[in-house]
Amino acid sequence: MSVSARYASLNNLGIVFAQRGKWDRAIEAYRRAIRIRPNEWTALYNLGSVFFNNKKLEEAVKAFDSALRYAPNNPEVLNMRGLALAEQQRYEDAVKDFDRALAQNPKFVEALNNLGTVYFKQDKFEDAVNAYKRARDIAPENYQIHRHLGQALEKAGHKKEAEEELKAADRLELVGVG
């Protein structure tokens, strides 16, 4: 089996273990893949995601940092590192990562939503509103974005608009959209 095939097999095995909640085995599979191809970002990203999902935030950031050495502008990696940084309340660093992700993919709804959430946590409600509105315009059927936007609008003092967004969120959630 070629080096590329072994790497892919171990990375895929890690994905299967992670999907089944077998975190230790997923971590081991990713680490074995990384030893085979240390300059490949995918297993590093997946390892960081497992650490993030298990609230091992410092390890997650380190894995995402390593992935970004090989894929410095990858919006998915930047978004996940931003989430890990936000969980550590490193909001300014998180905003930078979300902004970098959005510079690569301006329609990255998840990064826009995460950016809005970080602004909301900092009581920067107008900034949160702007991020959520951009996300809503891209994904108008996503009830969670409408709900987040409604909450931010309410905190920013835009009661009528907040009420409309929260009603839209309820309507979309009721019909099971988004």
C-alpha positions, -999 to +999 in steps of 0.1 A: +000+000+000+014+034-009+021+061+017-009+081+004-032+052+006-020+044+042-025+080+052-060+081+037-070+048+053-059+060+088-075+094+084-108+077+073-105+052+102-102+082+125-133+097+110-153+064+116-141+062+152-150+098+158-185+093+143-189+064+168-177+084+197-146+063+201-124+094+207-092+077+219-092+054+189-099+083+166-070+103+181-046+074+177-057+069+141-051+106+133-018+106+150-007+076+130-018+093+098+001+124+108+033+104+114+030+091+079+024+125+063+032+152+088+028+180+061-008+171+053-034+193+070-065+171+069-056+147+097-044+176+118-077+193+113-096+162+121-075+157+153-082+193+163-119+187+158-119+157+181-100+176+207-125+205+203-155+182+206-140+168+239-133+203+253-096+199+251-093+234+237-056+240+240-048+208+222-074+217+196-058+251+190-024+235+187-037+209+161-054+237+141-023+258+143-004+229+128-030+224+101-028+261+092+010+257+086+001+236+056-032+252+046-028+288+058-060+301+042-083+271+047-116+286+059-128+254+076-096+252+097-098+290+105-134+287+115-127+257+138-097+274+154-119+305+159-144+284+177-118+269+200-104+304+207-139+317+214-145+288+239-113+300+257-128+336+256-100+347+234-125+367+214-102+391+195-082+362+182-114+343+173-128+374+154-095+375+134-099+338+124-135+342+114-126+373+094-098+354+077-122+325+069-147+350+055-120+366+033-115+332+017-152+324+015-176+354+020-206+331+020-194+308+048-226+309+068-211+290+098-182+315+101-207+344+099-229+328+126-199+322+148-186+357+143-220+370+153-220+348+184-186+361+195-197+397+191-229+389+210-208+374+239-188+407+240-220+428+241-212+442+207-248+438+196-247+460+164-217+440+151-235+408+160-266+420+141-245+428+110-229+393+110-262+375+115-279+396+088-252+386+063-257+349+074-295+352+071-292+367+036-272+337+025-292+311+043-328+325+047-343+292+056-320+287+087-342+292+118-312+293+141-297+323+123-331+341+125-332+333+162-297+346+168-304+377+148-337+383+167-318+380+200-291+404+189-316+429+175-335+428+208-303+435+228-294+463+203-328+479+211-345+470+177-376+455+193-399+454+163-373+439+139-363+415+167-399+403+170-402+397+132-369+376+132-380+356+162-414+349+146-396+338+114-374+315+135-404+299+151-422+295+117-391+279+101-384+256+131-421+245+132-420+233+096-386+217+101-366+239+077-330+248+084 
